[in-house]
Amino acid sequence: MPRNTPCPRSTRQVCLTLALAAALTCTVTACTAADAAQDTARTSTGRSGVTDAQEAQLAMLAQQVVGAGAPGVLVRVDNGHGRATTIARQASWARADHTLTASDEFRMGSNTKTMVATLVLQLVAEHRLKLTDPVEKWLPGLIPNGSAITLRMLLNHTSGLYNIIPDDADVLKTFTGQDDRQWTPEELIAAGVRHDPLFPPGTKYSYSNTGYIALGLVAEKATGHSLSDLVRERIAEPLHLRNTYLVNGSDTTKSPRLTHGYEPDPAHLGPVLWPGIPAGTVFVGPARPAGHVDATWINENTEWAAGSMVSSAQDWARFDTALLSGKLLPPAQLKEMKTTVAEENGNPNRYGLGLERKFTPCGAVWGHDGQAPGYSSWDYTDDTGRRTVSVHVPTIFGIAAPKPAAATEALLNAAICTMLGKPIPTTAPSPSTG
């Protein structure tokens, strides 16, 4: 799914400024007794590295996200000193489906790309793939001009391939649950390449889920194993990630540990849809209070290698730590992964090979964000992998309006600053121009 804040990428800079300003002016939403019972959830023994004051501030900001209309929010911060601190907040109506806890599984959306890129780079280290390989070598005839598109271009979004989610209308219908078509990876790529390329390969940056679907097929062709098996055998099992797995395309079974995800119902979705998404787009699911539908059961087959990973905040922190500390990739491949290109004009962040360098008020971090129907997630670490942070919110468009978007951005910035051991900024930057 498209990425980073609850705002479309074309307006991200404006949204960031709005969010930072709102974080400094919004008032504290009082917690109900039930909310207080969901306060900090300690998942391990020992002293927390986060101070009581920092924890209280994060709890306040988390409550503001829910008070602004989000179904819930989970925050996990590990500053590298003592045990991690986890805070859960949830709207009372959402608890009827599932009580949000620190160990819950979550649909990780485009965070999946970091894990898929790790697999590809492991195969590069084993000399089974080369970053300079043209995609035509592995997927002959599947992508026009495939001899000019390298695996590196697919990994860092410079291929020029059209982005199928959310830009292709047919794929979007399945993504939102309006139809139950079972897309194969080959069909998803075909949906992307029926649109003209955005630019000649290697000349610009444009985020493309289509490219990562192709990378999933390349990994399967190079190994003879399914992508879900590669995730399990090369990453989940060695790292003891007990709640991490790639959902197979047609699998609609759900773990009881999976957090329920929600989207605004048809009466409330239209005003918060991003520009370019067709009018009349709706998410399909059982009706829920406060103008939501339960999107948990929407099939993930449109996302696959681009976004169908399920994990937990603790599991993903362990993965990020292993990756940035060099336990999953040799130094040469980790260096390649951290070699970045500029993203869109006006966006200060830079994209590597499935890994983003995000610039925040408290410094730069590595990681990714993800969105799947009913789920948004932001997961980052420092340069060494010692410190980690996760902010998971069970909705995409439920935090797309200005007030919840501002509250979410304020919480994310506060959590990152806490992770880095820096004070949360007390002044907002000047509004950007243009």
N, C-alpha and C positions, 0 to 999 in steps of 0.2 A: 504494500500500500504506500501511497505518497507519504512524505515524511516530515519529520521533526516537530514543529509545534502544531497545535490544533488549527493553525492558519495555513492557507495555501502558500506554497513556496514563494510565489510572486509577491506576497505581502508580508513575508516573515519578519522583515526588519521593522515594519510599522508595528506588528503585533508584539515584538520583543520590547519596543519602547513603551507601548501601552501597558504591557504586563509589569514591567519594572516600576512604572509610575504608580500603577494600581496597588502594587505590593506595599508601597510606602504610605498609602492613604486609606486603605480599607480598614474597617473596624473588625474586632474579633467577634466571631459568631459563637454564642454560648453553646457549650456541649450539653446534651441531654444526659441523663443518668446512663442510658444505654450506650451512648457514644463514649462516655468516660470509661465504661467497662471494656471498650475496645482500645484503650490507650496503648502505650508502648508494650509490644509483645516481645519478650526476651526469649531468644531461640537457643541460647547457649549459656553455660555457666561462666562465672568470672565477672570482673568489673568492666562496665561499658567504657569505651574510649570517648564517647560523647558525653559532655557535661549535662547536668540536670537543666541548666539554663538553655543550652542548645536544643536539648530534647523537648523542652516546653515550647520553644519557639517553633520547632518543626511541627509539633502537635497542633499548635495554633494555626499554622499555615495549612496543614492538612485539613483541619476542620473548616477553614475558609473555602477550600476547594469543594467540599461537600455542601457547605452552606450556599455556594454559588450555583448549585444544581447538579453536580456530578453524582453518580450513583455510589461512588466510594473511591478510596485511594489507599494505596499501600506504599510506604516509604521505608527503604532499608539503607542505612548508612554505616559503613565500616571505615574509620579513619586510620586504621592500621595500628591502633593502640587499644588493646582489650577487645571485648566481644562487640559484635555489631548491634546496633539498635534498630528495631523495626516498629513502625507506628502504623496502625490501621484505623481508618475512619470509614464509615458507611452510612448511607441514608437508611432510615428505619424501614422504609418500604422494601428495600432490596434484601434485607435480612430474611425475609420470608422464603427467598430462593436459596440463599447461601450466606453463611456468616464469613466475612472476609478475615483470613488469618495469615500469619507470616509465612506459613508453609504452602500456601495455595499455589496451584498451577495456573499458568496464564498463557494465553495465545500471544506469542512474541512478535508476530508480524515481521517487519523487515530487519529486526535483529537477526533473523535467520541468515541474512546475507553474510554476516561476520563468520558464522560457523561454516557455511558453504565455501566461502573464500579460504578458510583455514584448511578444509579438506583439499581444495584445489592446490593450494601451496604445499601441502604435504606430498601430493603427487608430483609436484614440480621438484621437490627435494629428492624424491625417489627416482627422478629422471623418467617418469612415465608421462609427464606433460612438460611443455615449455610455455612460458608466458608469451613467447613470440609465435606460438602455433596459430595458424589461421583457423577460425571456427569451421571452415570448409573441410579441413582435415578430419575432424571428428564427427561432423554432422553434414555430410555431403548432400548438397542440393536443398537443404532445409532453409537456409538464409541467403537471400540474394546478395551478391557481392561478398559472400562469406570468405573469399580468399583475401579480402582487404581488411577484415575484422579479426583482430587477435584476441586471445584469451585475456590479455591485460586490459584491452579496451572494454571487454564485457565486465571485468572486475571493477574498473574505476569509472564506469558509465560514460565512456567517450566513444562508444560504438556508433552512436546516432540512431540506434533502433528505437522505434516508437514504443511508448510506454503503455502497456495494455491495461494496467490498473492505476487510475480509474478511467483512462482516456478512451478505451474501446467500449462502445455501448453494449455489445453482446456479452462481453466478459463482465462488465459492470452489473448486468442483470443477475448473473449467477453469484457474483461477489456479494450482492445485497440480499440474496435469497429469493429473488423474484422468479427464478426458474431453478430447476434441479439438474441441469445438464452436467454430465460428468466429462469434464475436459481432460484430454490427455496433454502431456507437455508439448507434444508435436502440434496439437491443435492450438494451444495457446501461442506458440511461436508463429504459426500460420496467421493467427488473428493479428499479431503485431506486424508482420511483414507485408500484410495486405495494405498497410498504410505506407506512404512514402517515407524514406529515411529523413531524419530531422536535419542532418548535415553529413558531409563526407566523413568516413571513419577517422577517428583520432584527432579531429580538428577542434572539437568543443566538448563541453560537459553537459549532459542531460540525463537525469535519473531515469533508469529503465529497468522495470521489473522483468521485461521480456528477456533482457540479457542474462539475468540470473536463472531464468527457466532453462535457457540454453546451457549455462554452466552446470546445472544439475545433470542434464543429459550427457555432457562431456565427461563428468566424473563417473557416471555409470558406464559409459562406453570404454573408458580407460581402465576400469577395474573389473567389469563384469558383475558388479554387485549393485543392489538397489541403493538409492541415496539414503533411505531410512536406515539400512543396514550399515552404511558407511558412518553415519552419525553415531549409531550405537557402538560399533566396534572400535572406532578410532578416537571418539571423544567422550561420549556419555559413560561407557563402562570404565575406561582407564581413569577418568576423573571421579568416578562414583557419583555421577549425576543421576539420582534416582527418580527425578521428576521431569526428565528432559528427553524428548523424542520428536521425530518428524512425523507428522500425520500423513498417512497415505492418502492419495487423492480421493478415493471413494469411501474412506472410513468416516462414518458419522457417529461412532461410539464416543462417549465422553467419560473421562475419569470423574469419580465423585469429588476429587480434589480440585477440579477445574472451577475457577471463579466464573460466576455468571457475568456475561457481558451484555450491555444494553445500548440501544440507539434511540434517538427521538422518534416518536410515532409520526405517521404521515402528516398530521396536523401541525407538528412542530419542527419537522426536518427541513422543509423548504427554505426558511429564512437563514439557516446556518450552512447550507450547502456551499461548497467552494465554487468560484467562478469556473465555468466549463463543464460542470457536471449537469447532465440534462435535467430540466424541470420534470417533475413527476417521479424522480428517483425516490424509492422508499426501501427501508429495510423490513424484511418479513419475519415475524415471530409473534409469540403470544403477547397479548397486551399486558402492560404493567402500569402501576400508578405513576403519577407525576409526568404523564405524557411520554412514556417509554414503551419500547417493545424489547423482549428478551431475544437477543441475537446469538445466544450461545450455540444454537443448533445449526446455524448456517454452515453448509459444507465448505471446506477449505480448499477444494481441488483447483481453484483458480490461482492459488498462491504458491503452493509446492516449494520449490527451491528458493523462491523469492520471499516467502513469508509464512510457511505453515508449521513452524517450530512451536512446540509447547514446552514451557520450562517454569521454574520458580525463581524468585529473586535471589535466594541463596544459591541455587544451582548456577544461575547465570553469573553471579559474582565469582564463583569458583572457576567458571570457564574463563572469564575476563582475566582473572589473576593468573591462571595457567598460561594464557595466551601472551599477555604482555611481559610475563617473567621469563618467557622463552622455553616453557615446558612442552609446548605443542609444535613449535616450528624451530628449525635451525636459525642461527643469526642472519644468514643471507636472505632467507625467505621472510623473516620478520621485518627486516629492513625494507624489502620490497613492499610488504603490506603497509608500512608506514610512510611510503613515498607517495605524496599527495598531489592532487591537482586542484585548481580553484573550482569552486562551485558556481552558482549563478551570480550575476552581477548584483552587488549589494549584500551578498551573503558572506560573512567573514569566515565561515567554516570551510574546511578543505577535506577532500575525499581521497582515501588511499585505495587499497584493494579489499573492499568489503569492510573497511574500518574508517570511521570519520574522526577528524581532529576538530573538536568543538571548542570554540572560544567563548568563555563565560566571564562575568564580572570578577571572578576570583582566579582566573587562569585557564589554561587549555587542558582539556582532558581527551581521552580516547574512548571510543565506543560506538554506539549506534542507537537508533530509536526504531520503534516499530508500531504499525497499526494493522489491525485485522478487525473484521466486523465485531464491534462490541469491546474493543481493547486498544489502548494506547500504552506504550512503554518506552521509558528512557533509561538506558543502562550504560554507566561510564566507569572508568578507572583512571588512575594516574599513570605516569610514564612507566612505572615499575610494576604495576599490577598489585601493589600492596594495599591500596585504598580503593574501595568500590562504593558505588551508589546506584540505587534503583528507585524509580518512581513509576508505579503502575496504576493506571486509571481504567476502570472497566467501561470505556466508551470511546468513540472517536468524536462524533458530532455533538455529543452531550456536553463537551467542553469547548465547542467551537464559537460560541457567542462571546462577546468581549469580556464580560465579567468572569465566567469560569476559565476562559483562556488566560486572563491576567492572573488569576489565583493559581492556576497550574504552573505558569511560567515562574511566578514568584517562589512557589514551593520548590521547583526544580533547581533554581539558582541557589536557594538557601541550602538545599541538600548537598549540592556540589561544593559550595563554600565550606560547609561543615565537614565534608569528606576531606577537603584539602587543608583543614585546620586553619581556615581564615575567617575573619568576621564577615557576617553578611553585610553587604553595602547598605549604607543609610541614606545615600542620595542616588537619584535616578539620573541617567545620562540625558543630555539635551535631546529633544525630539529630532529625529533624522529628517533631512530634507529630500525632496524628490520622491 
